[in-house]
Amino acid sequence: MKLSQLYLNKFRNYKQQHLEFNSHLNLFIGDNAQGKTNLLEAIYLLGTGSSHRTNVTSELANWEDKKFYAKGEVLTASQDYQLTVSLKGRQKEVKVNSNKLDRITDLIGYLNVVIFSPEDLKLIKGSPSLRRKFINLELAQVNSYYNHLLKDYRKVLKQRNNLLKEIRDNGAPAAMLEVWNQQLIDLGAKVIKRRLEALKKLIPLARLKQRKLTGGAETLELKYDTKLKIGHESSVDVIKKEFESYLIQQQQKEIARGVTTIGPHRDDISLIVNNIDIRKFGSQGQQRTTALALKLSELEFMKSETGEYPVLLLDDVFSELDNKRCAQLLNTVRDKIQTFITSTNQRELNSEKVGINDYNLYKINNGKAIEV
C-alpha cells in the first residue's frame, strides 16, 4: 500500500500544495512550526478520518478559513483510488473516488497508517485509554467488522449508562437493564475476543522486536488486562458467561455510580519486560524501546492480516533515538514500507542513519513544501 500523491487546500498552514511521493522514503526537513507535522497529519487524516493531534476538526482548516480539502492517491496491489476529506463550515465530507461515505469512520481501511512520534512514550506510561486506542485502531484498519462492532458496543454502553443514572436518580425499574445487559455482553464479548486474537499474534512479534532492539537483553510480554477471569484462549461463550456474572454481582454498585464498570471500554494491556511492569517501573530508555517494538510489531501484524504493509509516519523520532535504534527501525522498513520522516536537521538523517539512496527530500518553510 502506497500514497502516491497528496493535494491540500487551506489545510492548517498550507494554502495550496501538491506533492508526488517516493514509493519508499520521503523526508520532510524544516525548522519547528513550519508545517512538517501538518503533512503527516493530513496523511493520517486520510487513513483514519481523524487527526492524531486534535479532536476538533475545524482546527485543521487554515486559520483564515472555515474549510479545507485533502486528497490522496492510493496505490494497492489490487486497485488504485482517491481518498478525500473536506470541511465546509461544520459539514465534513469523506469520499472514496466519487462515492460519498456515510460515516467518517468508514474511511478506515482504505489507507492503513502507523504513526510513531516522541509522544508515543505515552502509549507505555500513559492512561489505559491510549493502549485501548492502539489496539482498536490496529484492528479497525485490518477488519471493518471490528470497527462496526466497536461502534455498536459504544452505543449500547451509552444507553446502559443513561439507564443506570435513570434508575439511580429517578427510580426507573432495574429490570429494564436486562435488555441492555444482553446486548452489552454479546457485543463486548466479541470485541474482547478479537483483541485477544490480535494480542496472540502480536506477542511473538513484539517479543522478537524487543530482543533485537536490546541485543537479546530484554524480553517483552503482552497481557490482556481485564477484571474478567479469562485468558487468550477463552471462547466467546466463556467471555459472555464471565461478563454476565460480573454484571449481576456489581449491579447495585453500578446503579449507585451511574456507570458501567467493566467491559472492553475499561480493559488495558499489560507490558512486562523481564518480569517487570514497564509502565510503572521501566526507565525512559526501556519505555522508548518498548514503544518502538510495539510499533514495529504493528507493521508486521497488519501485513500478515491484509497482505500489504501500511504507510509509516515518523514524526521527529530520530532526535529521540540513538544510532542503534535508528538502524533497527530503518532496517525494518527499507525497500518494503513506504515511510514519511520529519526532522528539523538534515544532518540527523545522514547515511549512517538512513542508509537508503532512493528517497525524496522536501524542504518545508512556512506552509510550503519544495522537493529538492
C-alpha positions in Angstrom: 0.0 0.0 0.0 1.4 3.4 -1.1 0.4 7.0 -1.1 1.5 8.3 -4.5 0.2 11.9 -4.3 -1.2 14.4 -1.8 -3.3 17.5 -2.6 -4.0 20.1 0.2 -6.1 23.3 0.0 -6.4 25.5 3.1 -5.2 22.7 5.4 -3.5 24.1 8.5 -0.8 26.5 7.2 -0.9 25.1 3.7 -2.9 27.3 1.4 -2.4 25.0 -1.6 0.0 22.1 -2.0 0.5 19.2 -4.4 3.2 16.6 -3.7 4.2 13.4 -5.5 5.9 10.9 -3.3 8.6 8.3 -3.5 7.3 4.8 -3.0 10.0 4.0 -0.4 11.1 7.0 1.6 10.1 10.7 1.9 12.0 13.2 4.1 10.4 16.5 5.3 13.1 18.9 6.6 12.5 22.2 8.2 12.5 24.3 11.3 9.9 24.0 14.0 6.4 25.3 13.3 6.8 25.4 9.6 4.4 22.6 8.7 6.2 19.3 8.7 3.9 17.5 11.1 0.9 19.0 9.3 1.8 16.9 6.3 1.9 13.8 8.4 -1.4 14.8 10.0 -3.0 15.1 6.6 -1.9 11.6 5.6 -3.1 10.3 9.0 -6.4 12.0 8.4 -6.9 10.3 5.0 -6.1 7.0 6.6 -8.3 7.2 9.8 -10.7 10.1 9.3 -9.3 11.9 12.3 -6.2 13.8 13.4 -3.7 12.4 15.8 -3.3 15.8 17.4 -6.8 17.2 17.9 -10.4 16.0 18.2 -11.7 19.3 16.8 -11.9 19.0 13.0 -12.2 22.8 12.5 -8.7 23.2 13.8 -7.4 21.6 10.6 -8.6 24.4 8.5 -6.4 27.4 7.6 -6.8 30.0 10.3 -8.2 32.4 7.8 -10.9 30.0 6.6 -13.5 27.6 7.9 -12.9 25.0 5.3 -10.2 22.7 4.0 -9.7 20.0 1.4 -7.3 17.0 1.4 -7.0 14.4 -1.3 -4.7 11.4 -1.6 -4.0 8.9 -4.4 -3.5 5.4 -3.0 -1.9 2.5 -4.8 -2.5 -1.1 -3.7 -1.7 -4.5 -5.1 -5.2 -4.9 -6.4 -6.5 -1.4 -7.2 -5.9 2.4 -7.2 -8.3 5.0 -5.8 -8.6 8.5 -4.5 -9.5 9.4 -0.9 -10.8 12.9 0.0 -11.7 14.6 3.3 -13.2 18.1 3.2 -14.8 20.5 5.6 -17.1 23.4 4.8 -18.4 25.2 7.9 -19.5 22.3 10.1 -20.1 19.9 7.3 -17.4 17.2 6.9 -17.4 15.1 3.8 -15.5 11.9 3.0 -15.2 10.2 -0.3 -13.6 7.2 -2.0 -13.2 8.2 -5.6 -16.6 10.0 -6.2 -18.5 7.8 -3.7 -19.5 9.6 -0.5 -19.2 7.6 2.7 -22.0 7.7 5.3 -19.6 7.9 8.3 -16.2 9.3 8.7 -15.0 6.1 10.3 -15.9 4.2 7.2 -12.7 5.6 5.7 -10.7 3.3 7.9 -9.0 0.5 6.0 -8.6 2.3 2.7 -5.2 3.7 3.6 -3.6 1.9 6.5 -1.2 4.0 8.6 1.0 3.6 11.6 2.4 6.7 13.2 5.3 7.0 15.7 6.3 10.2 17.4 8.1 11.2 20.7 4.6 11.5 22.2 4.2 7.7 21.8 6.0 7.2 25.1 2.6 8.0 26.5 1.5 4.7 24.9 3.7 3.0 27.5 3.3 5.1 30.6 0.0 7.0 29.9 -3.5 6.1 30.7 -5.2 2.7 29.6 -7.3 4.6 27.1 -4.2 5.2 24.9 -3.4 1.4 24.8 -7.1 0.7 24.0 -6.9 3.2 21.2 -3.7 1.5 19.9 -5.4 -2.0 19.7 -8.7 -0.6 18.5 -7.2 1.4 15.5 -4.9 -1.5 14.6 -7.8 -3.9 14.5 -10.2 -1.5 12.8 -7.7 -0.9 9.9 -7.4 -4.6 9.1 -11.0 -5.7 9.9 -14.0 -3.5 9.1 -16.3 -5.8 11.1 -14.4 -4.9 14.3 -14.9 -1.2 13.6 -18.7 -1.8 13.4 -18.6 -4.0 16.5 -16.9 -1.3 18.5 -19.3 1.4 17.3 -22.3 -0.7 18.2 -20.8 -1.5 21.6 -20.2 2.1 22.4 -23.8 3.0 21.5 -25.2 0.3 23.8 -22.8 1.3 26.6 -24.0 4.9 26.4 -27.7 3.8 26.6 -26.9 1.5 29.5 -25.1 4.2 31.4 -28.0 6.6 30.8 -30.4 3.9 32.2 -28.2 3.4 35.3 -28.5 7.1 36.0 -32.3 7.0 35.5 -32.6 4.1 38.0 -30.4 5.9 40.5 -31.9 9.4 40.1 -35.5 8.8 39.1 -36.4 5.3 40.3 -36.7 3.7 36.9 -37.2 -0.1 37.2 -34.0 -2.0 37.5 -35.5 -4.8 35.4 -35.1 -2.6 32.3 -31.3 -3.3 32.5 -31.8 -6.8 31.2 -32.2 -5.8 27.6 -29.1 -3.6 27.6 -27.1 -6.2 29.6 -27.6 -8.8 26.9 -26.6 -6.5 24.1 -23.6 -5.3 26.1 -22.5 -8.8 26.9 -22.9 -10.0 23.3 -21.0 -7.1 21.7 -18.5 -6.8 24.4 -17.5 -10.4 24.3 -16.9 -10.3 20.6 -14.8 -7.1 20.9 -12.7 -8.8 23.7 -12.3 -12.0 21.7 -10.9 -10.1 18.7 -8.5 -8.2 20.9 -7.3 -11.5 22.4 -6.8 -13.0 19.0 -4.8 -9.9 17.9 -2.6 -10.0 21.0 -1.9 -13.7 20.5 -0.4 -12.7 17.1 1.3 -9.6 18.4 3.1 -11.3 21.4 5.7 -13.2 19.4 6.3 -10.2 17.0 6.7 -7.7 19.9 9.0 -10.1 21.8 11.2 -10.6 18.7 11.4 -6.8 18.1 12.3 -6.1 21.7 15.1 -8.6 21.7 16.5 -7.3 18.5 16.5 -3.7 19.8 18.2 -4.7 23.0 20.7 -7.3 21.7 18.8 -10.0 23.4 18.9 -8.3 26.8 15.1 -7.7 27.2 12.1 -9.9 26.7 8.7 -8.2 26.2 5.4 -9.9 27.1 1.9 -8.5 26.5 -1.1 -9.5 28.5 -4.7 -8.5 28.2 -5.7 -6.8 31.5 -9.3 -7.2 32.5 -11.4 -7.9 35.6 -12.9 -10.9 33.8 -11.4 -14.3 34.6 -10.4 -15.1 31.0 -7.2 -15.9 29.0 -6.0 -15.6 25.5 -7.7 -18.9 24.5 -11.1 -18.2 26.1 -14.0 -18.6 23.7 -16.8 -16.0 23.2 -19.2 -18.1 25.2 -16.8 -18.2 28.2 -16.3 -14.5 28.0 -20.1 -13.9 27.9 -20.6 -16.0 31.0 -17.9 -14.2 32.9 -19.3 -10.8 31.7 -22.8 -11.7 32.7 -21.7 -13.0 36.1 -19.9 -9.8 36.9 -22.8 -7.5 35.8 -25.1 -9.4 38.1 -22.7 -9.2 41.1 -22.0 -5.5 40.5 -25.5 -4.3 39.6 -26.2 -2.3 42.8 -22.7 -0.7 42.7 -23.1 0.3 39.1 -26.5 1.8 39.8 -25.0 3.8 42.7 -22.2 5.1 40.5 -24.3 5.5 37.3 -21.7 3.9 35.0 -20.7 0.5 33.6 -17.6 -0.6 35.5 -16.4 -3.5 33.4 -16.0 -4.3 29.7 -13.7 -3.6 26.8 -14.0 0.2 27.5 -12.2 -0.4 30.8 -9.7 -3.0 29.8 -5.9 -2.5 29.4 -2.8 -4.1 28.0 0.0 -5.0 30.5 3.5 -4.6 29.2 6.1 -6.7 31.0 9.8 -6.5 30.3 12.0 -9.1 32.1 9.1 -9.7 34.6 8.9 -6.0 35.4 5.8 -3.8 34.7 7.4 -1.4 32.3 4.5 1.1 32.7 5.3 1.7 36.3 9.0 0.7 36.9 10.7 1.0 33.5 13.3 3.6 32.7 12.7 6.1 29.9 15.1 4.2 27.7 13.2 1.0 28.3 9.9 2.6 27.7 11.1 4.2 24.4 12.4 0.8 23.2 9.1 -0.9 24.1 7.1 1.8 22.3 9.3 1.2 19.2 9.0 -2.5 19.5 5.2 -2.2 19.6 5.1 0.0 16.5 7.4 -2.4 14.6 5.3 -5.4 15.5 2.2 -3.5 14.5 3.6 -3.1 11.0 4.2 -6.9 10.7 0.8 -7.7 12.2 -1.0 -5.5 9.6 1.0 -7.1 6.8 0.0 -10.6 8.0 -3.7 -9.6 8.1 -4.0 -7.6 4.9 -1.2 -8.9 2.7 0.3 -5.3 2.5 2.3 -3.1 4.7 0.7 0.1 6.0 2.3 3.5 5.4 4.6 4.5 8.2 4.7 8.1 9.6 7.8 9.0 11.7 7.4 12.4 13.3 10.7 13.8 14.7 11.7 10.4 16.2 15.4 10.5 15.0 16.1 13.2 17.6 14.9 10.8 20.3 16.6 7.6 19.1 20.2 6.6 19.2 22.0 5.2 16.1 21.3 1.6 17.1 17.6 2.1 17.4 17.6 4.2 14.2 19.3 1.4 12.3 16.9 -1.2 13.6 13.9 0.9 12.6 15.2 1.6 9.1 16.3 -2.0 8.5 12.7 -3.0 9.2 11.2 -0.5 6.7 13.9 -0.5 4.0 12.6 -1.3 0.5 9.3 -2.7 1.7 7.4 0.0 3.7 6.6 3.5 2.4 7.9 5.8 5.1 7.5 9.5 5.8 10.0 11.1 8.1 10.1 14.7 9.6 13.2 16.3 11.1 14.5 19.8 11.9 18.0 18.8 10.9 19.0 17.1 7.7 22.3 16.1 9.3 20.3 13.8 11.6 19.3 11.9 8.5 22.9 11.1 7.5 23.8 8.0 5.5 24.7 6.1 8.7 21.1 6.5 10.0 19.1 6.5 6.7 21.2 4.1 4.6 18.9 4.4 1.7 19.7 6.1 -1.6 16.2 6.0 -3.1 14.3 8.8 -1.4 12.6 12.2 -2.0 13.6 15.2 0.1 11.3 18.2 0.7 12.2 21.4 2.4 9.3 22.8 4.4 9.1 26.5 5.0 6.0 28.5 6.2 3.4 26.1 4.8 5.2 25.4 1.6 6.9 22.1 0.6 9.5 22.2 -2.1 11.2 19.0 -3.4 14.9 19.4 -3.7 
